[in-house]
């Protein structure tokens, strides 16, 4: 029997910014795999979230990789601001709808030694991004509309995830879940082959337990459920 293997990434817009260095160290000690950085410009999405300086600070103190999620209009105009302050092997996601020629932006990410990814909104069909799936290495599937934490899961996204998982080997992709990520979603989709989950306020932040205890429980629960399947 085989345990389920999936990555867990911490949504840092949900962290305690009064003790950010402490948060980063506690998450790493607790077994987090990477740090999810939501950059919002107030235009592509209505909210403002993390900034370039937030990303730079976390990059300077974190030992684990960063997953930078650019929710900004025309990221190609400013992509080097982010790429110049990241490390080879970090991931950068863009939204295809936010760019006239997204493949150009993705190539800039590749040329900088980063892992290229696209984020797919709930209303974005696989067909509209199909060709880009041959360029990117990761797909971040939004199970909520982007822009705010604590939103409700949109059930119809599940069918899209199932289709992407079926295409994963053909396209050489990794598929990640972002938004309203509860334990039942990990138990259901981890055994199906989901590569990772972004953890926010639903499971990870604002709890009365240590990050290590929470992360360990998530991994143990997912593995136990897989073994019973």
C-alpha positions in Angstrom: 0.0 0.0 0.0 1.2 3.5 -0.8 0.9 6.7 1.1 -0.4 9.8 -0.5 2.3 12.4 -1.2 1.3 16.0 -1.5 2.8 19.4 -0.8 1.4 21.9 1.7 2.0 25.6 1.1 1.2 28.3 3.6 -0.9 31.3 2.4 1.1 34.1 3.9 -1.5 36.8 3.5 -3.2 35.0 6.5 -0.1 35.2 8.7 0.5 37.4 11.7 2.4 40.3 10.3 3.3 41.6 13.8 5.6 38.5 14.1 6.3 37.6 10.5 9.9 36.2 11.0 8.6 34.1 13.9 5.7 32.9 11.7 8.1 31.9 8.9 10.4 30.0 11.2 7.5 28.2 13.0 6.0 27.1 9.7 9.3 25.7 8.5 9.9 23.9 11.8 6.3 22.6 11.5 7.0 21.0 8.2 5.5 23.4 5.6 6.8 22.8 2.1 6.6 26.3 0.7 5.3 29.8 1.2 2.4 31.1 -1.0 2.7 34.8 -1.7 -0.5 36.5 -2.9 0.4 39.8 -4.8 -2.7 41.9 -5.6 -2.9 45.2 -7.3 -6.4 46.4 -6.6 -7.1 46.2 -10.4 -7.1 42.6 -11.6 -8.8 41.8 -8.2 -10.5 44.4 -6.1 -8.4 43.7 -3.0 -4.8 44.7 -2.1 -2.8 42.0 -0.3 0.9 41.3 -0.1 3.5 43.7 -1.6 6.8 43.3 -3.4 8.5 44.2 -0.1 6.6 41.5 1.8 7.8 38.9 -0.8 11.4 40.2 -0.6 11.4 39.9 3.1 10.1 36.4 3.2 12.5 35.4 0.5 15.4 36.7 2.6 14.6 34.7 5.7 12.8 31.6 4.4 14.7 28.4 3.6 11.8 26.8 1.8 10.7 27.8 -1.7 8.3 30.6 -2.5 5.1 30.2 -4.6 4.4 33.8 -5.9 0.8 34.2 -7.1 0.6 37.4 -9.2 -3.0 38.7 -9.2 -2.0 41.8 -11.2 -2.8 43.3 -14.5 -0.2 42.9 -17.3 2.4 41.2 -15.1 4.9 41.3 -18.0 5.3 45.0 -17.5 6.7 44.4 -14.0 7.8 40.8 -14.0 11.5 41.6 -13.5 10.7 43.3 -10.2 9.7 40.0 -8.9 12.1 37.7 -10.7 15.1 39.8 -9.6 14.2 39.2 -6.0 13.4 35.5 -6.0 15.6 32.5 -6.0 16.1 29.9 -8.8 13.5 27.2 -8.2 10.8 29.5 -6.8 7.4 29.4 -8.6 5.7 32.3 -10.2 2.0 32.0 -11.2 0.2 34.4 -13.6 -3.4 34.6 -14.6 -3.7 34.2 -18.4 -6.6 36.7 -18.6 -4.4 39.4 -17.1 -1.9 39.5 -20.0 -2.2 40.1 -23.7 0.5 37.5 -24.5 0.9 35.3 -21.4 3.3 32.9 -23.1 5.8 35.8 -23.3 5.6 36.4 -19.5 5.9 32.6 -18.9 9.1 32.5 -21.0 10.6 35.4 -18.9 9.9 33.3 -15.8 11.5 30.2 -17.4 14.6 32.3 -18.5 15.1 33.5 -15.0 15.3 29.9 -13.7 11.9 30.0 -12.0 9.1 27.4 -12.2 6.4 28.8 -14.5 2.7 28.4 -13.5 -0.7 29.6 -14.4 -3.6 30.2 -12.0 -7.1 29.2 -13.3 -10.1 31.1 -12.0 -13.4 29.2 -11.3 -14.9 30.8 -14.5 -11.9 30.0 -16.7 -12.3 26.9 -18.9 -9.5 24.4 -19.5 -10.0 24.9 -23.3 -8.9 28.6 -23.1 -5.6 27.7 -21.5 -5.0 24.3 -23.2 -1.9 25.4 -25.2 -0.3 27.0 -22.1 -0.5 23.7 -20.3 2.4 22.6 -22.5 4.5 25.5 -21.3 3.9 25.6 -17.6 5.0 23.2 -14.9 2.3 24.0 -12.4 -1.4 24.8 -12.4 -3.0 26.6 -9.5 -6.7 25.8 -9.6 -8.8 28.5 -7.8 -11.7 26.9 -6.0 -13.0 30.4 -5.1 -13.0 33.6 -6.9 -9.6 35.3 -6.4 -9.0 38.3 -4.2 -10.0 37.5 -0.6 -9.4 34.8 2.0 -12.2 33.0 3.8 -14.5 32.5 0.7 -16.9 29.6 0.1 -15.9 26.7 -2.1 -17.5 26.6 -5.6 -18.5 22.9 -6.1 -18.4 23.0 -9.9 -14.6 23.5 -9.8 -14.3 19.8 -8.8 -15.1 18.6 -12.4 -12.3 20.9 -13.7 -9.8 19.5 -11.2 -10.7 15.9 -12.2 -10.2 16.8 -15.9 -6.8 18.4 -15.2 -5.7 15.4 -13.1 -6.5 13.2 -16.0 -4.2 15.3 -18.3 -1.4 15.6 -15.7 0.9 13.0 -17.2 0.3 13.9 -20.8 1.2 17.5 -20.1 3.8 16.9 -17.4 2.0 19.1 -14.9 1.6 19.5 -11.2 -1.9 20.5 -10.0 -2.4 22.6 -6.8 -5.6 23.6 -5.0 -6.1 27.2 -3.8 -9.0 28.5 -1.8 -11.3 27.1 0.9 -9.0 24.2 1.5 -10.6 22.1 4.2 -9.5 18.7 5.4 -12.3 16.9 3.5 -11.0 18.4 0.3 -7.5 17.1 1.0 -8.9 13.6 1.9 -10.9 13.6 -1.3 -8.4 14.9 -3.8 -5.1 13.9 -2.3 -5.6 10.2 -3.3 -6.7 11.3 -6.7 -3.3 12.7 -7.4 -3.4 16.3 -6.4 0.1 17.6 -6.0 -0.4 20.2 -3.4 -2.8 22.4 -1.4 -2.6 26.1 -0.3 -3.5 26.3 3.4 -5.1 29.5 4.8 -7.5 30.3 7.6 -9.7 27.2 7.0 -7.0 24.8 8.3 -3.7 26.5 9.3 -3.8 30.0 10.6 -5.5 31.4 13.6 -5.8 28.1 15.5 -4.9 27.3 19.1 -2.4 24.6 18.1 1.1 24.6 16.7 1.7 24.6 13.0 3.7 21.3 13.4 0.7 19.6 15.1 -1.7 20.8 12.4 0.5 20.0 9.4 1.4 16.6 10.9 -2.3 15.8 11.4 -3.1 16.8 7.8 -0.4 14.5 6.4 -1.3 11.6 8.7 -5.0 11.9 8.0 -4.5 12.0 4.2 -2.2 9.0 4.3 -4.6 7.0 6.6 -7.5 7.7 4.3 -5.5 6.7 1.3 -4.6 3.4 2.8 -8.2 2.7 3.6 -9.3 3.5 0.0 
